[in-house]
Amino acid sequence: MRRAIQTVNAPRPIGPYSQGVVKAPFLFTAGQVGIDPKTGELVAGGVANETRQALLNLKGIVEESGRKLDDVVKTTVFLLTMDDFSAFNAVYADFFPAPPPARTTVAVTGLPKAARVEIEAIVALD
């Protein structure tokens, strides 16, 4: 059985998808950009601030499922440009201390809401 996760601690979906879906033994999150869930607007200040907000949004979804960021086993990161890689990594490391989850990072030609970063995660539930 599959179950949707919905929280006010992450932005409402802007399309026909769930913030997260539990299919044991995993939680799969939708990609999160740096939208403030209270305002519905992308945070200002560049990729570091967007990364922080995207990770806070991701944390909100993970915690709604009853887990914590330590349970994240894999992330996929989409950057608008690899020029932002170092600034992104500096913030990411604060959220995922050693040992961090496995990760894939790719550059893309565009992201929703003109964001500079989007992050999705797979979370172990057992």
N, CA, C and O atoms as a MOPAC input file, in Angstrom:
PM7 MOZYME 1SCF
protein

 N      0.83700 1    -1.17400 1     0.00000 1
 C      0.00000 1     0.00000 1     0.00000 1
 C      0.88800 1     1.24500 1     0.00000 1
 O      1.95800 1     1.26300 1     0.60900 1
 N      0.43400 1     2.25400 1    -0.67700 1
 C      1.18000 1     3.50100 1    -0.78300 1
 C      0.38700 1     4.59800 1    -0.09400 1
 O     -0.84000 1     4.64200 1    -0.17700 1
 N      1.11400 1     5.49500 1     0.59600 1
 C      0.47300 1     6.54800 1     1.39300 1
 C      1.15700 1     7.88400 1     1.10600 1
 O      2.38500 1     7.96900 1     1.09300 1
 N      0.36100 1     8.91600 1     0.87900 1
 C      0.89700 1    10.25100 1     0.62100 1
 C      1.23400 1    10.94900 1     1.92500 1
 O      0.54700 1    10.77100 1     2.93100 1
 N      2.29300 1    11.74300 1     1.90300 1
 C      2.69400 1    12.58800 1     3.02800 1
 C      2.36500 1    14.02500 1     2.64600 1
 O      2.68900 1    14.47300 1     1.54600 1
 N      1.72500 1    14.73800 1     3.55700 1
 C      1.36700 1    16.14400 1     3.34100 1
 C      1.69200 1    16.91100 1     4.61400 1
 O      1.29900 1    16.49200 1     5.70300 1
 N      2.40300 1    18.03200 1     4.49500 1
 C      2.75400 1    18.84400 1     5.65700 1
 C      2.68900 1    20.32100 1     5.30700 1
 O      2.88200 1    20.70700 1     4.15400 1
 N      2.41700 1    21.13700 1     6.30500 1
 C      2.45000 1    22.58800 1     6.12000 1
 C      3.88200 1    23.11100 1     6.20300 1
 O      4.13400 1    24.29000 1     5.95500 1
 N      4.81800 1    22.22900 1     6.55100 1
 C      6.22900 1    22.61700 1     6.68500 1
 C      7.01300 1    22.48600 1     5.38700 1
 O      8.24400 1    22.49900 1     5.38900 1
 N      6.29700 1    22.36200 1     4.29500 1
 C      6.88400 1    22.36000 1     2.95200 1
 C      5.85300 1    23.01100 1     2.03700 1
 O      4.66100 1    23.00600 1     2.34300 1
 N      6.30200 1    23.56900 1     0.92200 1
 C      5.35600 1    24.22900 1     0.02100 1
 C      4.30600 1    23.25700 1    -0.51800 1
 O      4.57800 1    22.07300 1    -0.72000 1
 N      3.12100 1    23.77500 1    -0.74000 1
 C      2.07400 1    22.97200 1    -1.36600 1
 C      2.52900 1    22.62300 1    -2.78400 1
 O      3.18700 1    23.43300 1    -3.43800 1
 N      2.18900 1    21.44400 1    -3.25600 1
 C      2.55800 1    21.06800 1    -4.62500 1
 C      1.99100 1    22.06200 1    -5.64200 1
 O      0.87500 1    22.55900 1    -5.48700 1
 N      2.77200 1    22.34100 1    -6.67400 1
 C      2.33000 1    23.25100 1    -7.73000 1
 C      1.83400 1    22.47400 1    -8.94100 1
 O      1.68200 1    23.03200 1   -10.02700 1
 N      1.58600 1    21.19200 1    -8.74900 1
 C      1.08000 1    20.33100 1    -9.81400 1
 C      0.46300 1    19.09300 1    -9.20900 1
 O      0.29100 1    19.01300 1    -7.99300 1
 N      0.12800 1    18.12300 1   -10.04600 1
 C     -0.51700 1    16.89500 1    -9.55900 1
 C      0.49700 1    15.88000 1    -9.01800 1
 O      0.77900 1    14.87000 1    -9.66300 1
 N      1.03800 1    16.15900 1    -7.83500 1
 C      1.98000 1    15.24700 1    -7.19400 1
 C      1.88500 1    15.42300 1    -5.68100 1
 O      1.33700 1    16.41200 1    -5.19500 1
 N      2.42000 1    14.46500 1    -4.95000 1
 C      2.45800 1    14.51100 1    -3.49200 1
 C      3.80300 1    15.04400 1    -3.02700 1
 O      4.80600 1    14.89300 1    -3.72300 1
 N      3.82900 1    15.66700 1    -1.85200 1
 C      5.10100 1    16.11000 1    -1.27800 1
 C      6.00400 1    14.90900 1    -1.01800 1
 O      7.22100 1    14.98500 1    -1.18500 1
 N      5.40300 1    13.82200 1    -0.61600 1
 C      6.13500 1    12.58600 1    -0.37700 1
 C      5.18600 1    11.41000 1    -0.46400 1
 O      3.97700 1    11.55200 1    -0.28000 1
 N      5.75000 1    10.24700 1    -0.74800 1
 C      4.95800 1     9.02000 1    -0.81200 1
 C      5.71000 1     7.92700 1    -0.06700 1
 O      6.88800 1     7.67500 1    -0.32000 1
 N      5.00800 1     7.28600 1     0.85300 1
 C      5.55500 1     6.14900 1     1.57300 1
 C      5.12500 1     4.88300 1     0.86900 1
 O      3.93600 1     4.65000 1     0.64900 1
 N      6.09100 1     4.07800 1     0.52300 1
 C      5.88800 1     2.72100 1     0.01500 1
 C      6.96100 1     1.91200 1     0.71800 1
 O      8.12000 1     1.89500 1     0.30500 1
 N      6.55100 1     1.23400 1     1.79700 1
 C      7.50200 1     0.53300 1     2.65800 1
 C      8.44800 1    -0.32800 1     1.83300 1
 O      8.03000 1    -1.03600 1     0.91600 1
 N      9.71400 1    -0.25600 1     2.17100 1
 C     10.32900 1     0.33500 1     3.36100 1
 C     10.93700 1     1.72300 1     3.12600 1
 O     11.92300 1     2.07300 1     3.77300 1
 N     10.36700 1     2.52000 1     2.21000 1
 C     10.95600 1     3.81700 1     1.89400 1
 C      9.92800 1     4.93100 1     1.84200 1
 O      8.73800 1     4.69700 1     1.63100 1
 N     10.41800 1     6.15700 1     2.04100 1
 C      9.70100 1     7.38800 1     1.73200 1
 C     10.43100 1     8.01900 1     0.55700 1
 O     11.65300 1     8.16600 1     0.58600 1
 N      9.69200 1     8.38600 1    -0.46600 1
 C     10.23700 1     9.08400 1    -1.62700 1
 C      9.68300 1    10.50100 1    -1.59900 1
 O      8.46600 1    10.68600 1    -1.56800 1
 N     10.55600 1    11.50300 1    -1.61100 1
 C     10.06600 1    12.88400 1    -1.58600 1
 C     10.02800 1    13.46700 1    -2.98800 1
 O     10.78300 1    13.06800 1    -3.87400 1
 N      9.13100 1    14.41700 1    -3.16000 1
 C      9.14700 1    15.22800 1    -4.37300 1
 C     10.34400 1    16.16700 1    -4.27300 1
 O     10.82100 1    16.45300 1    -3.17500 1
 N     10.82100 1    16.63700 1    -5.39500 1
 C     11.90000 1    17.61200 1    -5.38500 1
 C     11.46200 1    18.87800 1    -4.67700 1
 O     10.34900 1    19.36500 1    -4.87400 1
 N     12.35100 1    19.40200 1    -3.85300 1
 C     12.06500 1    20.61900 1    -3.09900 1
 C     12.98600 1    21.73700 1    -3.54600 1
 O     14.20500 1    21.57600 1    -3.60800 1
 N     12.37500 1    22.88200 1    -3.85800 1
 C     13.14100 1    24.08900 1    -4.18000 1
 C     13.02900 1    25.02800 1    -2.98400 1
 O     12.35700 1    24.70900 1    -2.00400 1
 N     13.67500 1    26.16700 1    -3.05900 1
 C     13.73400 1    27.09500 1    -1.93800 1
 C     12.52000 1    27.98000 1    -1.77800 1
 O     12.65500 1    29.18600 1    -1.57100 1
 N     11.35000 1    27.41000 1    -1.87100 1
 C     10.11500 1    28.17100 1    -1.66000 1
 C      9.77200 1    28.15300 1    -0.17600 1
 O      9.74200 1    27.09500 1     0.45300 1
 N      9.51700 1    29.32500 1     0.36900 1
 C      9.07500 1    29.44000 1     1.75600 1
 C      7.62400 1    28.97500 1     1.82000 1
 O      6.77000 1    29.55500 1     1.15000 1
 N      7.32100 1    27.94000 1     2.61200 1
 C      5.94900 1    27.42900 1     2.63800 1
 C      4.93500 1    28.42400 1     3.19600 1
 O      3.73900 1    28.30100 1     2.93400 1
 N      5.40400 1    29.40500 1     3.96300 1
 C      4.48400 1    30.40900 1     4.52000 1
 C      4.06200 1    31.45100 1     3.48200 1
 O      2.92200 1    31.91500 1     3.48600 1
 N      4.98800 1    31.81400 1     2.59600 1
 C      4.69700 1    32.86700 1     1.61000 1
 C      4.40300 1    32.31800 1     0.22200 1
 O      3.75900 1    32.98200 1    -0.59000 1
 N      4.87500 1    31.10400 1    -0.04900 1
 C      4.72700 1    30.54400 1    -1.38800 1
 C      5.68900 1    31.14200 1    -2.39700 1
 O      5.55300 1    30.92200 1    -3.60100 1
 N      6.66100 1    31.89800 1    -1.90700 1
 C      7.62500 1    32.57200 1    -2.77600 1
 C      9.02200 1    31.98300 1    -2.59700 1
 O      9.37500 1    31.50300 1    -1.52000 1
 N      9.80900 1    32.02900 1    -3.67200 1
 C     11.20500 1    31.61300 1    -3.62800 1
 C     11.97200 1    32.58200 1    -2.72700 1
 O     11.82500 1    33.79800 1    -2.85700 1
 N     12.78900 1    32.04900 1    -1.81400 1
 C     13.55800 1    32.91700 1    -0.93000 1
 C     14.61300 1    33.67500 1    -1.73500 1
 O     15.11400 1    33.18500 1    -2.74700 1
 N     14.93400 1    34.86100 1    -1.27200 1
 C     15.94700 1    35.68700 1    -1.92700 1
 C     17.32000 1    35.35300 1    -1.35600 1
 O     17.43000 1    34.71800 1    -0.30700 1
 N     18.36200 1    35.78800 1    -2.05600 1
 C     19.70700 1    35.67800 1    -1.50300 1
 C     20.60600 1    34.66200 1    -2.17400 1
 O     21.71600 1    34.42200 1    -1.70000 1
 N     20.16000 1    34.05700 1    -3.26200 1
 C     21.03800 1    33.16500 1    -3.99900 1
 C     20.94500 1    31.70600 1    -3.60300 1
 O     20.06800 1    31.30000 1    -2.84200 1
 N     21.87200 1    30.92900 1    -4.14000 1
 C     21.80000 1    29.47400 1    -4.01500 1
 C     21.96100 1    28.98200 1    -2.57900 1
 O     21.35300 1    27.97400 1    -2.22000 1
 N     22.75100 1    29.65000 1    -1.74900 1
 C     22.90400 1    29.20300 1    -0.36300 1
 C     21.57700 1    29.29700 1     0.38500 1
 O     21.18300 1    28.35100 1     1.06700 1
 N     20.89300 1    30.42000 1     0.26300 1
 C     19.59600 1    30.56800 1     0.93500 1
 C     18.55300 1    29.62400 1     0.35300 1
 O     17.74500 1    29.06000 1     1.09000 1
 N     18.56700 1    29.45000 1    -0.96000 1
 C     17.63200 1    28.50700 1    -1.58700 1
 C     17.90000 1    27.08000 1    -1.12800 1
 O     16.96600 1    26.31900 1    -0.87400 1
 N     19.16800 1    26.72000 1    -1.02300 1
 C     19.53000 1    25.37300 1    -0.56000 1
 C     19.03800 1    25.15300 1     0.86500 1
 O     18.44900 1    24.11600 1     1.17100 1
 N     19.27900 1    26.12100 1     1.72600 1
 C     18.84200 1    26.01500 1     3.12800 1
 C     17.32800 1    25.80600 1     3.19500 1
 O     16.85100 1    24.92500 1     3.91000 1
 N     16.57000 1    26.62300 1     2.44200 1
 C     15.11000 1    26.50300 1     2.48000 1
 C     14.64900 1    25.18200 1     1.87200 1
 O     13.73400 1    24.54900 1     2.39900 1
 N     15.26600 1    24.75900 1     0.78000 1
 C     14.90200 1    23.47600 1     0.17100 1
 C     15.12600 1    22.33300 1     1.15500 1
 O     14.31300 1    21.41300 1     1.24000 1
 N     16.22700 1    22.39200 1     1.89500 1
 C     16.51600 1    21.34200 1     2.88300 1
 C     15.58100 1    21.42000 1     4.08800 1
 O     15.22600 1    20.38600 1     4.65600 1
 N     15.18000 1    22.61500 1     4.48400 1
 C     14.17600 1    22.74400 1     5.54900 1
 C     12.84100 1    22.16600 1     5.08900 1
 O     12.14200 1    21.51600 1     5.86600 1
 N     12.49000 1    22.40200 1     3.82600 1
 C     11.26100 1    21.83100 1     3.26900 1
 C     11.34400 1    20.30800 1     3.26100 1
 O     10.40000 1    19.62200 1     3.65300 1
 N     12.47400 1    19.79600 1     2.81600 1
 C     12.69700 1    18.35200 1     2.79400 1
 C     12.59600 1    17.78500 1     4.21100 1
 O     11.97700 1    16.74400 1     4.42900 1
 N     13.20000 1    18.47000 1     5.15600 1
 C     13.14800 1    18.04700 1     6.56000 1
 C     11.70400 1    17.98300 1     7.05500 1
 O     11.33400 1    17.05500 1     7.77400 1
 N     10.89400 1    18.96000 1     6.67500 1
 C      9.49200 1    18.96400 1     7.07800 1
 C      8.74200 1    17.74200 1     6.58200 1
 O      7.93200 1    17.17000 1     7.31100 1
 N      9.00400 1    17.34300 1     5.35200 1
 C      8.35500 1    16.15400 1     4.78500 1
 C      8.83600 1    14.89900 1     5.49700 1
 O      8.03900 1    14.03800 1     5.87000 1
 N     10.14900 1    14.80300 1     5.68100 1
 C     10.73000 1    13.62900 1     6.35000 1
 C     10.17200 1    13.50200 1     7.76600 1
 O      9.78700 1    12.40900 1     8.18300 1
 N     10.12600 1    14.59400 1     8.49800 1
 C      9.63300 1    14.54300 1     9.87800 1
 C      8.14000 1    14.23900 1     9.94200 1
 O      7.68300 1    13.59900 1    10.88900 1
 N      7.38100 1    14.68700 1     8.95600 1
 C      5.95000 1    14.35900 1     8.90900 1
 C      5.74200 1    12.85500 1     8.78600 1
 O      4.73000 1    12.32300 1     9.24100 1
 N      6.70400 1    12.17100 1     8.16900 1
 C      6.60600 1    10.71100 1     8.01900 1
 C      7.05500 1     9.97900 1     9.28500 1
 O      6.97300 1     8.75300 1     9.35700 1
 N      7.53200 1    10.73800 1    10.29100 1
 C      7.99900 1    10.12100 1    11.52700 1
 C      9.48700 1     9.80500 1    11.53600 1
 O      9.96600 1     9.12800 1    12.44500 1
 N     10.21600 1    10.27900 1    10.55200 1
 C     11.65100 1    10.02900 1    10.46000 1
 C     12.42400 1    11.32700 1    10.63500 1
 O     11.84000 1    12.38500 1    10.87200 1
 N     13.75400 1    11.23100 1    10.51400 1
 C     14.60100 1    12.41500 1    10.58400 1
 C     15.61100 1    12.37900 1     9.44200 1
 O     15.74800 1    11.37600 1     8.74200 1
 N     16.31000 1    13.49100 1     9.27100 1
 C     17.25900 1    13.56900 1     8.15300 1
 C     18.33000 1    12.49300 1     8.22500 1
 O     18.87800 1    12.11300 1     7.19000 1
 N     18.64400 1    11.99200 1     9.40700 1
 C     19.61500 1    10.89100 1     9.53400 1
 C     19.14900 1     9.63200 1     8.80100 1
 O     19.96100 1     8.76200 1     8.48700 1
 N     17.85100 1     9.53100 1     8.52900 1
 C     17.30200 1     8.36300 1     7.84100 1
 C     17.35200 1     8.48500 1     6.31500 1
 O     17.00300 1     7.54000 1     5.60600 1
 N     17.78000 1     9.63500 1     5.81400 1
 C     17.91100 1     9.81900 1     4.36100 1
 C     19.07400 1     8.96200 1     3.86800 1
 O     20.19000 1     9.06000 1     4.37900 1
 N     18.80100 1     8.12200 1     2.86900 1
 C     19.85200 1     7.24800 1     2.34300 1
 C     20.37300 1     7.70800 1     0.98200 1
 O     21.46900 1     7.32300 1     0.57400 1
 N     19.58300 1     8.53900 1     0.27300 1
 C     20.00100 1     8.98300 1    -1.06800 1
 C     19.32900 1    10.29900 1    -1.38900 1
 O     18.13400 1    10.46900 1    -1.14400 1
 N     20.08700 1    11.22600 1    -1.93300 1
 C     19.50500 1    12.45600 1    -2.45900 1
 C     19.90200 1    12.61100 1    -3.91900 1
 O     20.93300 1    12.11000 1    -4.36900 1
 N     19.06000 1    13.31100 1    -4.62900 1
 C     19.38100 1    13.74100 1    -5.98600 1
 C     19.24900 1    15.25400 1    -5.99700 1
 O     18.24000 1    15.80400 1    -5.55700 1
 N     20.27100 1    15.91500 1    -6.50000 1
 C     20.34000 1    17.36500 1    -6.48800 1
 C     20.42900 1    17.86400 1    -7.92400 1
 O     21.20800 1    17.35900 1    -8.73300 1
 N     19.61300 1    18.86400 1    -8.21700 1
 C     19.60700 1    19.50400 1    -9.53100 1
 C     20.03800 1    20.95200 1    -9.33100 1
 O     19.37500 1    21.70900 1    -8.62200 1
 N     21.14200 1    21.33200 1    -9.95200 1
 C     21.64200 1    22.70700 1    -9.87600 1
 C     21.46900 1    23.37800 1   -11.23100 1
 O     21.65600 1    22.75500 1   -12.27600 1
 N     21.11100 1    24.65300 1   -11.19800 1
 C     20.99200 1    25.40100 1   -12.44100 1
 C     22.35100 1    25.56400 1   -13.11400 1
 O     22.44900 1    25.60900 1   -14.34100 1
 N     23.39500 1    25.65200 1   -12.29500 1
 C     24.75600 1    25.74200 1   -12.81500 1
 C     25.72800 1    25.11300 1   -11.82400 1
 O     25.55900 1    25.25900 1   -10.61300 1
 N     26.72500 1    24.42700 1   -12.31600 1
 C     27.73400 1    23.84200 1   -11.43700 1
 C     28.61600 1    24.91600 1   -10.80100 1
 O     29.40700 1    24.60800 1    -9.91000 1
 N     28.49500 1    26.16800 1   -11.24100 1
 C     29.19700 1    27.27100 1   -10.57900 1
 C     28.72100 1    27.43300 1    -9.13100 1
 O     29.43000 1    28.00700 1    -8.30500 1
 N     27.51600 1    26.92300 1    -8.82400 1
 C     26.94100 1    27.00900 1    -7.47900 1
 C     27.30500 1    25.81700 1    -6.59400 1
 O     26.87300 1    25.74800 1    -5.44400 1
 N     28.08900 1    24.88700 1    -7.11500 1
 C     28.37300 1    23.63600 1    -6.40800 1
 C     28.98800 1    23.86000 1    -5.02100 1
 O     28.55000 1    23.24100 1    -4.05200 1
 N     29.97900 1    24.72100 1    -4.91300 1
 C     30.65200 1    24.95700 1    -3.62800 1
 C     29.71600 1    25.59900 1    -2.61300 1
 O     29.66800 1    25.17100 1    -1.46000 1
 N     28.97900 1    26.61200 1    -3.02400 1
 C     28.04100 1    27.28200 1    -2.11000 1
 C     26.95200 1    26.31300 1    -1.66400 1
 O     26.56100 1    26.30700 1    -0.49700 1
 N     26.46400 1    25.50000 1    -2.58800 1
 C     25.47100 1    24.47100 1    -2.26300 1
 C     26.04600 1    23.49600 1    -1.23600 1
 O     25.41200 1    23.22700 1    -0.21600 1
 N     27.24000 1    22.96600 1    -1.49800 1
 C     27.87100 1    21.97700 1    -0.61700 1
 C     28.06000 1    22.49600 1     0.80500 1
 O     27.88800 1    21.74200 1     1.76300 1
 N     28.41000 1    23.76400 1     0.95400 1
 C     28.63500 1    24.33300 1     2.27700 1
 C     27.37300 1    24.25600 1     3.13300 1
 O     27.45300 1    23.93900 1     4.32000 1
 N     26.22000 1    24.53900 1     2.55000 1
 C     24.95300 1    24.46600 1     3.28900 1
 C     24.53300 1    23.01300 1     3.47300 1
 O     24.10700 1    22.62800 1     4.56200 1
 N     24.64400 1    22.21500 1     2.44000 1
 C     24.24500 1    20.80200 1     2.48200 1
 C     24.96300 1    20.06400 1     3.61200 1
 O     24.35500 1    19.25600 1     4.31400 1
 N     26.23900 1    20.34000 1     3.78300 1
 C     27.03700 1    19.66500 1     4.81400 1
 C     26.51100 1    19.94300 1     6.22100 1
 O     26.66000 1    19.10300 1     7.10900 1
 N     25.89900 1    21.10700 1     6.43800 1
 C     25.31500 1    21.42000 1     7.75000 1
 C     24.10900 1    20.53600 1     8.06300 1
 O     23.84000 1    20.24500 1     9.22900 1
 N     23.38800 1    20.11100 1     7.04100 1
 C     22.18300 1    19.30300 1     7.23100 1
 C     22.48800 1    17.80800 1     7.27600 1
 O     21.74100 1    17.03800 1     7.87800 1
 N     23.58300 1    17.39900 1     6.64300 1
 C     23.93500 1    15.98100 1     6.55800 1
 C     25.37800 1    15.75500 1     7.00500 1
 O     26.27300 1    15.60700 1     6.17300 1
 N     25.60700 1    15.72900 1     8.34500 1
 C     26.96700 1    15.44900 1     8.81500 1
 C     27.34800 1    13.99700 1     8.51400 1
 O     26.50900 1    13.19600 1     8.10100 1
 N     28.60000 1    13.68000 1     8.72200 1
 C     29.13400 1    12.35900 1     8.38900 1
 C     28.41600 1    11.25600 1     9.16100 1
 O     28.13500 1    11.42500 1    10.34800 1
 N     28.12300 1    10.16300 1     8.53300 1
 C     28.27600 1     9.93300 1     7.10100 1
 C     27.05700 1    10.45700 1     6.33600 1
 O     25.92400 1    10.11200 1     6.67300 1
 N     27.27700 1    11.27700 1     5.32300 1
 C     26.14400 1    11.80700 1     4.56000 1
 C     25.52100 1    10.71800 1     3.68500 1
 O     26.13300 1     9.67700 1     3.44700 1
 N     24.29700 1    10.97000 1     3.20900 1
 C     23.66800 1     9.99800 1     2.31600 1
 C     24.39100 1     9.95000 1     0.96600 1
 O     25.15400 1    10.85300 1     0.62200 1
 N     24.14000 1     8.89500 1     0.22200 1
 C     24.61700 1     8.84800 1    -1.16500 1
 C     23.95200 1    10.00400 1    -1.91200 1
 O     22.86300 1    10.44200 1    -1.54000 1
 N     24.60600 1    10.49700 1    -2.96500 1
 C     24.06000 1    11.67600 1    -3.65700 1
 C     24.45200 1    11.67400 1    -5.12300 1
 O     25.55000 1    11.26100 1    -5.49600 1
 N     23.54100 1    12.14000 1    -5.92800 1
 C     23.81200 1    12.44800 1    -7.32600 1
 C     23.54300 1    13.92500 1    -7.51100 1
 O     22.52000 1    14.42700 1    -7.04500 1
 N     24.44200 1    14.63800 1    -8.18500 1
 C     24.25700 1    16.06700 1    -8.44800 1
 C     24.44900 1    16.30100 1    -9.94100 1
 O     25.46000 1    15.90900 1   -10.52400 1
 N     23.45700 1    16.94900 1   -10.54400 1
 C     23.52700 1    17.23400 1   -11.97700 1
 C     23.14900 1    18.68200 1   -12.23800 1
 O     22.41900 1    19.29500 1   -11.46000 1
 N     23.65000 1    19.21900 1   -13.33400 1
 C     23.26200 1    20.55400 1   -13.77900 1
 C     22.13000 1    20.41200 1   -14.78300 1
 O     22.12200 1    19.49400 1   -15.60400 1
 N     21.17600 1    21.32800 1   -14.71000 1
 C     20.00300 1    21.28900 1   -15.58200 1
 C     19.81000 1    22.65100 1   -16.24100 1
 O     20.42300 1    23.63800 1   -15.83400 1
 N     18.96700 1    22.69800 1   -17.24600 1
 C     18.75300 1    23.95900 1   -17.95200 1
 C     17.65900 1    24.81800 1   -17.34100 1
 O     17.53400 1    25.99000 1   -17.69600 1
 N     16.86800 1    24.27000 1   -16.43600 1
 C     15.82800 1    25.05600 1   -15.78600 1
 C     15.19200 1    24.28300 1   -14.65300 1
 O     15.19700 1    23.05200 1   -14.64000 1
 N     14.63200 1    25.03700 1   -13.68000 1
 C     13.94800 1    24.45000 1   -12.53400 1
 C     12.65600 1    25.23200 1   -12.28900 1
 O     12.52300 1    26.36700 1   -12.74500 1
 N     11.69900 1    24.62700 1   -11.56800 1
 C     10.44200 1    25.32400 1   -11.29200 1
 C     10.66500 1    26.63900 1   -10.55200 1
 O     11.56800 1    26.75300 1    -9.72200 1
 N      9.83600 1    27.62300 1   -10.86100 1
 C      9.86700 1    28.93100 1   -10.19100 1
 C     11.20200 1    29.65200 1   -10.33500 1
 O     11.53400 1    30.50900 1    -9.51600 1
 N     11.97700 1    29.31100 1   -11.37700 1
 C     13.29500 1    29.91300 1   -11.62600 1
 C     14.26800 1    29.66700 1   -10.47600 1
 O     15.15700 1    30.48100 1   -10.22800 1
 N     14.10200 1    28.55200 1    -9.77800 1
 C     14.99200 1    28.19000 1    -8.67600 1
 C     16.38000 1    27.85000 1    -9.20300 1
 O     16.55000 1    27.53200 1   -10.38100 1
 N     17.37200 1    27.92000 1    -8.31600 1
 C     18.75000 1    27.56900 1    -8.65800 1
 C     19.11400 1    26.15900 1    -8.21300 1
 O     20.11500 1    25.60200 1    -8.66200 1
 N     18.27800 1    25.56600 1    -7.30600 1
 C     18.56400 1    24.23300 1    -6.78200 1
 C     17.25600 1    23.52800 1    -6.47200 1
 O     16.28400 1    24.15000 1    -6.04300 1
 N     17.24600 1    22.21500 1    -6.69400 1
 C     16.11700 1    21.35300 1    -6.30900 1
 C     16.71600 1    20.06900 1    -5.73700 1
 O     17.69800 1    19.54200 1    -6.25800 1
 N     16.10100 1    19.57100 1    -4.64500 1
 C     16.63200 1    18.39600 1    -3.94900 1
 C     15.50000 1    17.42400 1    -3.66200 1
 O     14.45600 1    17.81100 1    -3.13700 1
 N     15.71100 1    16.15800 1    -4.00800 1
 C     14.76300 1    15.10000 1    -3.64900 1
 C     15.49700 1    14.05500 1    -2.84300 1
 O     16.72600 1    13.98800 1    -2.87100 1
 N     14.73600 1    13.22400 1    -2.11200 1
 C     15.38100 1    12.25500 1    -1.22600 1
 C     14.63000 1    10.93800 1    -1.18400 1
 O     13.43000 1    10.86300 1    -1.44600 1
 N     15.38400 1     9.90300 1    -0.84400 1
 C     14.83600 1     8.58400 1    -0.50900 1
 C     15.20400 1     8.34800 1     0.94900 1
 O     16.36000 1     8.49700 1     1.34300 1
 N     14.20200 1     7.97800 1     1.74400 1
 C     14.37400 1     7.82800 1     3.18300 1
 C     14.04700 1     6.38500 1     3.58200 1
 O     13.01000 1     5.84500 1     3.19600 1
 N     14.93300 1     5.77700 1     4.34800 1
 C     14.68500 1     4.42500 1     4.85800 1
 C     13.71700 1     4.50200 1     6.02600 1
 O     13.88200 1     5.32800 1     6.92400 1
 N     12.70200 1     3.63800 1     6.01400 1
 C     11.70200 1     3.64600 1     7.07700 1
 C     11.93400 1     2.56100 1     8.11500 1
 O     11.28400 1     2.56800 1     9.16000 1
 N     12.84300 1     1.63000 1     7.85600 1
 C     13.06700 1     0.58200 1     8.84500 1
 C     14.34300 1     0.77600 1     9.59400 1
 O     14.67600 1    -0.02700 1    10.46600 1

